[in-house]
Amino acid sequence: MNIFGKHLLAVTAVVAMSFAPAMAEQYSIKIGGGPTGGTFNTFSNAMSIYVPKAAPNIQASSVGSGGSVENVKRVSSGETDFGMCYAVDSALAYKGQLPKDTNKYEGLRSVGYLYGAPAQLVVKGDGKIKTAMDLKGKRVAVGNAGSGAAASAERFFRHIGVWDKFKPTFMGYSAAASAFKDGKIDAFWVLVGYPNASIIEASLQEKVNLLDVGIEAEKTAFYKEFAYSPTVVPAGTYGKDMPECKTFQDATILSANKDLPDELVYEVAKALWSEAGMQAMVTAKNEFSEMNLKNNFSGSSVPLHPGAVKFWKEQGVTIPDELMP
C-alpha cells in the first residue's frame, strides 16, 4: 500500500471514531431496602432488577436494612446510594431532630414518591382493647429497631402518653404476626400499605381488628407536631365484618445521596417512572401503583437531587423553592 493509502486509512479511522457514540458512564449502585419480606425490600429488589434492564450502564444490588431510619442514615452518609425512606423520618433527620440523635443527616436528597404507608394497629377482635389508650400494661410489637414503623410508633404513643405504660417489643411484621397468634403479644403495629400480608396471616387464625388511631391523632393535635396526613383503611380490608379505620400515613420516598452524579440519578428516575418501569413495579406489588407521574415527588420533605429536578422538569412539573437543591 502506498503512503497516500495509509494516510487515507488513518483519516477514515479518525473520522469514524469522531462520529461513534460516546460510551455511557458505567455505574454500580446499592439500594437500601428493609427487612426480609417487607414492602421496602420488595421495592428495592424489583428496582435492582429493572433499572439495569432499562439502563445497561447501571449495575444495581439490593441491600437489606432495618428500615426507614437506618436507610436515612446510610443514604446520607453514602453507605448506600439509594434507599426507601419515610418523609417524616427524613425531615427530622435532616434537621437533627431524631430521638436521641442530634446529628443532621444533610446528605439526603429526594427522588420521587413511591406510596403512602398507613399506620395500622392490630388487636384481637374480642373488643377488649378498644382504643390505643387501652394498651396500658399490654405487650405491643412496634416493628424492627431502626425501622420507620418503630419510629412512628414511638412518636405517636409518646404523643398520646402511653409509650412508657406498655411493653414495646421490637420485631418485624411477620414475627409479630406469629407472636400475636401464639398469644405472646397483645397487639402489633405496622406502617405499610394495605392489605398487609402479616395482618392477613394473623387474621386467618382468629378475628382481628384495627384501632382508630386517627381519632387520637386528631384529638391530641398530632398532625401539628408531625407531618403525617389523615387517611382511612377501607372497611372489609381484613375481613367482611371489619369497619373502616381512621388512621394516618407517611409518604414513602425514594431517596438518594446528594453526591451521586446528576446523570445517574436522572437515568434512574427516567427508568423507574417510564411506562414500562412503573408497570414493572406494580407487577412486583400492587400498592406501587401510587408511584406515578401525577404523584411525582408528593410528600417529599428534603430537597430534590439535581438529577431528579432535571427529570421532573422534563415532565412539566414545577419544583417548589423549598425542594430545590
C-alpha positions in Angstrom: 0.0 0.0 0.0 1.4 3.5 -0.9 1.8 6.2 1.6 -1.3 8.0 0.3 -3.4 4.9 1.1 -2.0 4.6 4.6 -2.9 8.3 5.3 -6.4 7.7 3.9 -7.0 4.8 6.2 -5.8 6.8 9.2 -8.0 9.7 8.4 -11.0 7.4 7.9 -10.4 5.8 11.2 -10.2 9.2 13.0 -13.4 10.4 11.3 -15.2 7.1 12.2 -14.1 7.4 15.8 -15.3 11.1 16.0 -18.8 10.0 14.9 -19.0 6.9 17.1 -21.4 7.3 20.0 -19.7 8.0 23.3 -19.6 5.2 25.7 -22.1 5.7 28.6 -20.7 6.2 32.0 -20.7 2.9 34.0 -22.3 2.9 37.4 -22.7 0.4 40.3 -25.3 1.3 42.9 -26.6 -0.1 46.2 -30.2 0.3 47.1 -31.3 0.2 50.7 -34.4 -1.9 51.3 -35.7 -3.2 54.5 -36.3 -6.4 56.5 -36.8 -9.6 54.5 -40.4 -10.0 53.2 -41.2 -6.3 53.8 -42.5 -3.8 51.2 -39.2 -1.8 51.3 -37.4 -5.0 50.4 -39.8 -5.9 47.6 -39.3 -2.5 46.0 -35.5 -2.5 46.3 -35.3 -6.0 44.8 -37.6 -5.0 41.9 -35.7 -1.8 41.3 -32.3 -3.6 41.3 -33.7 -6.0 38.7 -35.4 -3.5 36.4 -33.1 -0.5 36.3 -30.1 -2.4 34.8 -32.5 -3.8 32.1 -33.6 -0.2 31.2 -30.2 1.3 31.6 -27.5 -1.3 30.9 -24.7 1.0 32.1 -26.1 0.7 35.6 -25.4 -2.3 37.8 -27.6 -2.5 40.9 -27.8 -4.5 44.1 -30.5 -4.5 46.8 -29.2 -4.2 50.4 -31.3 -5.3 53.4 -31.7 -2.9 56.4 -33.7 -2.3 59.5 -36.0 0.1 57.5 -36.6 3.8 57.0 -34.5 5.4 59.8 -31.5 3.2 59.0 -31.9 4.0 55.3 -31.9 7.7 56.0 -28.6 7.4 57.8 -27.0 5.1 55.3 -28.0 7.1 52.3 -27.0 10.4 53.9 -23.5 9.0 54.6 -23.2 7.4 51.2 -23.0 3.9 52.6 -25.9 3.1 50.2 -26.7 5.2 47.1 -30.5 5.0 47.1 -33.0 3.9 49.7 -36.6 3.9 50.7 -37.3 6.5 53.4 -40.4 7.8 55.1 -40.9 11.6 54.7 -41.3 12.3 58.4 -38.1 10.4 59.3 -36.3 12.3 56.5 -37.4 15.7 57.7 -36.5 15.1 61.3 -33.1 13.5 60.4 -32.3 16.4 58.1 -32.9 18.9 60.9 -31.1 16.8 63.5 -34.3 16.0 65.4 -34.3 12.2 65.5 -34.9 10.8 69.0 -31.6 10.8 71.0 -29.7 11.8 67.8 -28.9 15.4 67.1 -26.8 14.6 64.0 -28.0 16.4 60.9 -28.3 14.0 58.0 -27.9 16.6 55.3 -26.6 14.2 52.7 -30.1 13.0 51.9 -32.0 14.0 48.8 -35.4 13.1 47.4 -36.1 11.5 44.0 -39.8 10.6 43.9 -42.9 9.4 45.7 -43.5 5.7 45.9 -46.6 5.0 48.0 -48.4 6.0 51.2 -47.8 3.9 54.3 -50.8 4.0 56.8 -50.3 3.1 60.4 -52.3 0.0 61.4 -52.6 -1.1 65.0 -53.8 -4.7 65.1 -55.6 -6.2 68.1 -57.8 -9.2 68.7 -61.4 -8.9 67.6 -62.9 -9.7 71.0 -63.3 -6.0 71.7 -61.3 -5.9 75.0 -58.8 -3.3 73.6 -61.0 -0.5 72.1 -58.5 2.4 71.8 -54.8 2.9 71.9 -55.2 4.2 75.5 -56.2 0.6 76.5 -52.7 -0.6 75.7 -51.5 0.2 79.2 -49.8 -2.8 80.7 -50.0 -4.7 77.4 -47.3 -6.2 75.2 -47.1 -4.5 71.8 -44.8 -5.2 68.8 -43.8 -2.0 67.2 -41.6 -3.0 64.3 -37.8 -3.7 63.9 -35.4 -1.4 65.7 -34.3 1.3 63.2 -37.5 1.0 61.2 -39.9 3.7 60.2 -42.6 1.7 61.9 -40.9 1.7 65.2 -40.0 5.4 65.0 -43.6 6.3 64.1 -45.0 4.1 66.9 -42.8 5.8 69.5 -43.7 9.2 68.2 -47.4 8.5 68.3 -47.6 6.6 71.6 -45.4 9.1 73.3 -47.5 11.9 72.0 -50.7 10.4 73.5 -48.9 9.5 76.7 -48.9 5.7 76.7 -45.4 4.8 75.3 -44.0 4.3 78.8 -47.1 2.4 80.0 -46.9 -0.7 77.8 -44.1 -3.1 76.9 -42.8 -2.3 73.4 -41.3 -5.3 71.6 -39.1 -4.6 68.6 -39.7 -7.2 65.9 -40.6 -7.4 62.2 -44.1 -7.8 60.9 -44.1 -11.5 60.1 -42.5 -12.3 63.5 -45.1 -10.1 65.2 -48.0 -11.9 63.4 -46.7 -15.2 64.7 -46.2 -13.9 68.2 -49.7 -12.4 68.1 -51.3 -15.7 67.0 -49.4 -17.5 69.8 -50.6 -15.1 72.4 -47.1 -13.7 73.2 -48.1 -10.2 72.4 -51.5 -8.3 72.7 -51.2 -6.0 69.7 -48.8 -5.1 66.8 -48.2 -2.0 64.8 -47.3 -1.8 61.1 -46.7 1.2 58.9 -47.2 -0.1 55.4 -49.7 -0.2 52.6 -52.8 -2.3 52.8 -53.7 -5.2 52.7 -50.6 -6.2 54.6 -49.6 -9.9 54.4 -48.7 -10.1 58.1 -52.1 -8.9 59.2 -53.8 -11.3 56.7 -51.7 -14.1 58.2 -52.8 -13.2 61.7 -56.5 -12.9 60.6 -56.5 -16.4 59.2 -56.3 -17.9 62.7 -58.6 -15.5 64.6 -60.7 -12.4 64.1 -58.6 -9.2 64.2 -59.5 -5.6 64.5 -57.8 -2.3 63.6 -58.0 0.5 66.1 -58.9 4.0 65.0 -55.6 5.7 65.9 -56.6 8.6 63.7 -59.1 9.6 66.3 -56.4 10.0 69.0 -54.2 11.8 66.4 -56.9 14.4 65.8 -57.8 14.8 69.5 -54.2 15.4 70.6 -53.0 17.7 67.7 -50.6 15.0 66.5 -50.7 16.5 63.0 -49.5 19.9 64.2 -46.3 18.3 65.6 -45.6 15.8 62.8 -46.2 15.9 59.1 -48.3 12.8 58.9 -51.6 13.0 57.0 -55.0 11.6 57.8 -56.3 8.6 55.9 -58.7 5.7 56.1 -58.2 1.9 55.8 -61.4 0.8 53.9 -64.0 -1.4 55.5 -63.5 -5.1 54.8 -59.8 -4.9 54.2 -59.1 -7.7 56.7 -62.5 -9.4 56.8 -66.0 -8.6 55.6 -67.2 -7.6 59.1 -64.3 -5.1 59.7 -65.4 -1.4 59.6 -63.3 1.3 58.1 -60.4 2.5 60.2 -59.4 6.1 60.7 -55.6 6.4 60.8 -52.7 8.4 59.5 -50.0 7.8 56.9 -46.5 8.7 55.9 -45.2 9.2 52.4 -42.6 6.6 51.2 -39.9 8.4 49.2 -37.1 7.1 47.0 -34.1 8.9 48.3 -30.5 9.4 47.0 -27.2 10.6 48.3 -26.6 14.2 47.4 -23.1 13.5 45.9 -24.3 11.0 43.3 -23.8 12.2 39.7 -26.7 14.1 38.4 -26.8 12.0 35.2 -27.0 8.8 37.3 -30.0 9.9 39.3 -31.6 11.3 36.2 -31.2 7.9 34.4 -32.6 6.0 37.4 -35.7 8.3 37.6 -36.2 8.1 33.9 -36.1 4.3 34.1 -38.4 3.9 37.1 -41.0 6.5 36.1 -41.2 5.3 32.5 -44.4 3.5 31.5 -42.5 0.2 31.5 -40.8 1.0 34.8 -44.0 1.8 36.6 -45.6 -1.3 35.3 -42.6 -3.4 36.5 -43.0 -2.0 40.0 -46.8 -2.6 40.0 -46.1 -6.2 38.9 -43.9 -6.6 41.9 -46.5 -5.3 44.3 -49.9 -3.6 43.5 -49.5 -0.8 46.1 -46.7 0.6 43.9 -49.5 1.8 41.6 -49.3 5.1 43.6 -45.8 5.6 42.1 -46.8 7.7 39.0 -46.1 10.9 37.2 -49.1 12.6 38.8 -47.8 11.9 42.4 -44.3 12.8 41.3 -42.4 13.7 44.5 -45.5 14.4 46.7 -44.8 14.5 50.4 -41.0 14.9 49.9 -39.6 16.7 53.0 -36.0 17.3 51.9 -34.6 18.9 48.7 -34.7 17.0 45.5 -31.5 15.7 43.9 -30.4 17.8 40.9 -30.8 14.7 38.7 -34.4 14.4 39.9 -35.0 18.1 39.3 -33.9 17.6 35.7 -36.2 14.6 35.2 -39.3 16.2 36.8 -38.9 19.4 34.9 -38.9 17.4 31.7 -42.3 16.0 32.8 -43.6 19.6 33.2 -43.7 19.5 37.0 -43.0 22.8 38.8 -40.4 22.4 41.6 -41.2 24.4 44.8 -38.4 26.6 46.0 -38.1 24.7 49.3 -37.4 21.5 47.4 -34.7 22.9 45.1 -31.2 21.7 45.8 
